[in-house]
Amino acid sequence: MDKLEKIEIIREKCGVSYEEARDALDANNGDVLDAIVALEREGKVKAPHSASYSTYSDSSGSVSPEMVLAQSEYRENSKKNPFSEVWEKFVKAVKQLFNSSLKMTFEVNRKGEHLFDVPFIVLIIGLFIWGATIWLLLLGLFFGFRYHIKGASPITIDVNNIMDKAADVAEDLTNSDDENKN
């Protein structure tokens, strides 16, 4: 490193003139560190220029109109509209119905004999996709079929009792038709 480079380093680090940097370097036999220390002892070192940033804001600063506008637009956009709230409730209800239907089975019996079980979700899908499912279930009542839902927690209305009563009515109608023919 030549003498000019050393002077430039001292000048940049200490904030002194070329002449002061050269004199300090000469006085310390060309040692940069000793020259900087000597300048500090003499009080010639100026505080280095630095930049700083703080996230602290004092109350005297005002918010720009653009920021106020952006904040109000954000608040407006963050509010939920009635449709989205209704939609969220609907989706939640569908999820709950789906989860419940996975735990339940639809049991089919005829004349006291167990025929088969079907996962309840299959019945629900059948009702939505193939509308004739409900008619087949109703028709089955007239042929002595009885239906029960297993795995359902008791609710206000006992669905299984209602289905038994419907099967009894269908059976009575079938029996009364047979008696009228005889």
Backbone hydrogen bonds, N-H to C=O, Kabsch-Sander energy under -0.5 kcal/mol:
donor,donor_aa,acceptor,acceptor_aa,energy
6,K,2,D,-1.8
7,I,3,K,-2.3
8,E,4,L,-2.3
9,I,5,E,-2.2
10,I,6,K,-2.3
11,R,7,I,-2.8
12,E,8,E,-2.4
13,K,9,I,-2.6
14,C,10,I,-2.4
15,G,11,R,-1.8
16,V,11,R,-0.7
21,A,17,S,-2.3
22,R,18,Y,-3.0
23,D,19,E,-2.5
24,A,20,E,-2.2
25,L,21,A,-2.2
26,D,22,R,-2.7
27,A,23,D,-2.3
28,N,24,A,-0.9
29,N,26,D,-1.3
30,G,25,L,-2.8
31,D,28,N,-1.8
32,V,30,G,-0.7
35,A,31,D,-1.8
36,I,32,V,-2.3
37,V,33,L,-2.4
38,A,34,D,-2.3
39,L,35,A,-2.1
40,E,36,I,-2.0
41,R,37,V,-2.2
42,E,38,A,-1.8
43,G,39,L,-0.5
43,G,40,E,-1.0
44,K,39,L,-2.3
45,V,39,L,-0.7
46,K,14,C,-2.7
61,G,58,D,-1.1
68,V,64,S,-2.1
69,L,65,P,-2.3
70,A,66,E,-2.5
71,Q,67,M,-2.5
72,S,68,V,-2.2
73,E,69,L,-2.4
74,Y,70,A,-2.2
75,R,71,Q,-2.3
76,E,72,S,-2.3
77,N,73,E,-2.6
78,S,74,Y,-1.7
79,K,75,R,-1.0
79,K,76,E,-0.5
85,E,81,N,-1.7
86,V,82,P,-2.3
87,W,83,F,-2.8
88,E,84,S,-2.4
89,K,85,E,-2.0
90,F,86,V,-2.5
91,V,87,W,-2.7
92,K,88,E,-2.2
93,A,89,K,-2.4
94,V,90,F,-2.5
95,K,91,V,-2.4
96,Q,92,K,-2.4
97,L,93,A,-2.6
98,F,94,V,-2.7
99,N,95,K,-2.7
100,S,96,Q,-2.5
101,S,97,L,-2.6
102,L,98,F,-1.3
103,K,99,N,-0.7
103,K,100,S,-1.0
104,M,100,S,-0.8
105,T,150,K,-2.4
106,F,118,V,-3.8
107,E,105,T,-0.7
107,E,148,H,-3.6
108,V,116,F,-2.8
109,N,146,R,-2.9
110,R,113,E,-2.5
111,K,144,G,-1.0
113,E,110,R,-1.8
115,L,108,V,-2.6
116,F,108,V,-1.3
118,V,106,F,-2.1
120,F,104,M,-2.1
121,I,101,S,-0.8
122,V,119,P,-1.4
123,L,119,P,-1.0
124,I,120,F,-2.2
125,I,121,I,-2.7
126,G,122,V,-2.4
127,L,123,L,-2.1
128,F,124,I,-1.8
129,I,125,I,-3.0
130,W,126,G,-1.8
131,G,129,I,-0.7
133,T,130,W,-1.8
134,I,131,G,-0.8
135,W,131,G,-0.5
136,L,132,A,-2.4
137,L,133,T,-2.2
138,L,134,I,-2.2
139,L,135,W,-2.7
140,G,136,L,-2.2
141,L,137,L,-1.1
142,F,138,L,-0.8
142,F,139,L,-0.9
143,F,139,L,-0.5
143,F,140,G,-1.0
144,G,141,L,-1.2
145,F,140,G,-2.6
146,R,109,N,-3.0
148,H,107,E,-2.0
150,K,105,T,-2.7
150,K,148,H,-0.6
158,D,156,T,-0.5
159,V,157,I,-1.1
162,I,158,D,-1.7
163,M,159,V,-2.5
164,D,160,N,-2.2
165,K,161,N,-2.4
166,A,162,I,-2.4
167,A,163,M,-2.2
168,D,164,D,-2.4
169,V,165,K,-2.5
170,A,166,A,-2.3
171,E,167,A,-2.5
172,D,168,D,-2.7
173,L,169,V,-2.5
174,T,170,A,-2.3
175,N,171,E,-2.8
176,S,172,D,-2.7
177,D,173,L,-1.9
178,D,174,T,-1.9
179,E,175,N,-2.2
180,N,176,S,-2.0
181,K,177,D,-1.5
182,N,178,D,-1.1
